[in-house]
Structure formats: C-alpha cells, structure tokens
Amino acid sequence: MKEELKDSCYKVQGNTKLKGAVRISGSKNATLPVLAATLLTDREVTLKNVPWLKDVRNMTDVLKELGARANYENGVMTVNTKDVANFETSFELMNKMRASIYVMGPMLARFGRVKVAMPGGCAIGSRPIDYHLNGLRQMGVQIQTKHGYVDARVEKLKGAKIYLDFPSVGATANIMMAAVLARGTTVIDNAAAEPHIVDLEWFLKSIGARIKGAGSRTITIDGVSKLHGAEHTMIPDQIEAGTFMVAAAITRGNVTLESARAADLKPIIVKLQEAGVNVRELKNAIRVSAKKNLKPAKITTMPHPGFPTDMQPQMMALLSTCSGVSVIKEAVWENRFMHVAEMIRMGANLDVQGHTCIITGVDQLTGSKVVAPDLRAGAALVLAGIAAENTTTVYDIYHIDRGYENFAAKLNALGADVTRIDSE
Ligand code: UD1
C-alpha cells in the first residue's frame, strides 16, 4: 500500500443484504465514442440518458479543446462542433482519458487532419493502437508518430476492406466513424460486436450515415458526403447493470434493476445462474436474488457475446463467497488481476497461475483496508466490503468516479452503508 493514502475513500459497513430497486444509468462505453462522433457533423446533436461521469466530462473537455460547444443538464447533452478549428488534442487530456483516441476517425473524416497524443499504457495492459492506425492507413491516411504524438493527414478518406486481428472495440469504433464520410464502401471484418458498437451504429444512422451489421462480426459502411443533426438516447450501461446484479448476489439480497437490457447481459446472466443466482426478466427490468448457498462457476473473458472483461473483478468477488472451486481465465488483457492481492487482504482464497485465477470459496470475507487498482476492480472491492464482516475502507476511489454514476448513493438506497470521505 502507498505510504500516504491522500485520495478520497469509501468506508463500507459490511454484513448487509441489498434490497429494493435501482435505475441503471446510460452507458459510459457507448457515450464516449458517440461524443467523438458528434465531430462528424456541423449540426447540433442532442444526446439523452448521458451519465455524468468523470470520463464523460473529460471527453467533453477534449471536444471543447478542439473548439466544440457542449452543454449538459439533467442527463441531456447538446453538442455543436460547427466551430471546430483546432486539430490537436493535448497530452494532458489524453493522459486522463484514453478514449480521446476516438476523435481520430471523425476528425480525419471531416477535416482530413488530426494530431493526438499517443495513449500510454495503463494498469490493465499496454493498450496499443496499431489496429486503429493500420485500418486508417488502409483508408489512405498518412500517419507519422513523433515526439509522443500521432500526426495523421488525408486528402479524402477512401473505403477499404479491413480485417481486425482481434475484435477490438476501440479500433472498430474509430474505423466506423472514419468510414461514414469516406469515398466508397468500407467493410470491417472480425469487428467488435459489443452493445456500445451497436449503439454507435444507431447514432451514426440517426445523423444520416449508411451503415449496417453492428452486433455481428462484419460491419459495412457506404460513405455519404454530408451528415446532419439528430437526437439520440444512450443505451443503459451493461457493466453498471452487471455490477448491481453481482451486488445483489454477493449480499444474498434481492434487487430489481430498472432500465437494464437483458439481451446485453446474457453472458453475465448465464454465469450468475451457473452459480445458483436467481435472475428473472421482467418488463423493462431484471430481478436478481440469491440464497445463502451458491455454487462455483468457470468463466473465460472474451469479446462480446462472450463474458465481458469489465465484469471479471466483480465476479471474482462473488465467486470468492461461493462454496467450491471456481476458475476465471482473463483472455482479453494481460494484466487484469491487480485486485487479487486486495481480495486476499479481505480473506479471499485466490491462486493466480498465469492468466488464470483459481478461487476457493470462503465462508465469509473480512473487512480490511484495500486500494482500488482500477475502475471495475474498485467497484468489486466495494461490493466485497458490503458482504464482508466489519468495515472495509476502499482507497483511490477516483477510479470508481470514472465509470459509476452516484455509486454510493445508489448502493445506499438499496440498504448499503457506504460513506465517501473526501481528501482535503
Ligand atoms: C476493452 C474491452 C472493452 C472494455 C475496455 C475497458 C473487449 C474486446 N474490449 O476495450 O469491452 O470496456 O477494454 O476494460 O473486451 N489491441 C491491440 N491493438 C489495438 C487495439 C487493441 O493489440 O490497436 C488489443 C488490446 O491490447 C487488447 C484487445 O486488443 O488485448 C482489446 O482491445 P480493445 O477492445 O481495443 O480495447 P478497448 O476498446 O479499450
């Protein structure tokens, strides 16, 4: 643990069963690329059901840095990129916000040039952008990487047949956005099929793009010459919904998720059911409840429709409380087990062998002081704390602020006792 823990923390009282209903917010992972896609049109765009998160605020700052105007009120964001006249995003913003790489595709499509700071690695892996750059090169873009910046220029993007070695969410979104204003047809093969890619297609269609196939492994885009304004409502957040499903299960509670979309949650629901959790689909809602004795499960993270890597830490916390031996294999990121050491502090019995973690269920997790190593792992530690005995303190919760809207307030409305203590 760090010598000085100056950041804000959550104090979590344990041994609590969660009960009641929670409304799932708009999707963070859908909002970030859609915000970047507003750069494709000089007309005003209105986005509804936008979650007010640190990542969303940072993405808005990236747009403003380029010269856009943006206004947020009560979940509704209006963006107008008519006056964009700067083509460079700064290192400072990229450093806060890796998703600012999403501006590449739309900026090249509309202005033919962009300069972005190279995204660094992050805790979960090295996070390269070679698929993004290779795809754009195939569309005619000249790219120079110098002094930590990617400088990209193109006279006019041309359609291309692009095969991704791995169905990367980021590369798929970037190429989709570039292709909508390109000359001719672009086909992305082995494309990502995540719900947020489908939402991006819906948004691009609403501003006049000709695009089909999102949700499958092949996306086809016929370039058009101009796009218009639109109003679009963001889909509910798949991972926030999954996190609250685990919150219900790990506390052996009974929680109804309002506005969650069961179709997006299938891989999570199947694994919860394998562990003996009851999941019932209602009209526009999902009810999750669990009894004391849950069973072990086997999980491998994969691109959608496989089990999402963003739910791996939360499931590890849950399976730590299920009797028997569970196995989780992390197959998307090379280093996404940093929460293991923190979970062990809380009494979990975990053994990491390469990319696999063997989990032997324990009767009871114990409250401890732990540090959130990243966004989803931070959420998992809070859930573990609610189920554990005594008090847990989760430090470095700035990670959690990036991706969960009103996390503590939502948990407390279900009966949890989570107090935020802000550093001075
Ligand atoms: C990934 C997840 C996404 C999650 C996010 C944050 C998948 C497929 N994607 O999205 O669900 O919300 O992390 O946890 O589960 N890669 C390259 N070169 C590239 C781009 C990616 O080698 O140019 C590799 C990455 O190193 C990684 C994999 O492809 O191993 C997935 O990357 P990608 O889907 O692009 O990452 P994100 O878009 O951040």
Residues whose N, C-alpha, C, O or C-beta is under 5 A from the ligand:
A	BS01	UD1	R127 P128 I129 D130 Y131 H132 F166 P167 S168 V169 G170 A171 M302 P303 T309 D310 V332 W333
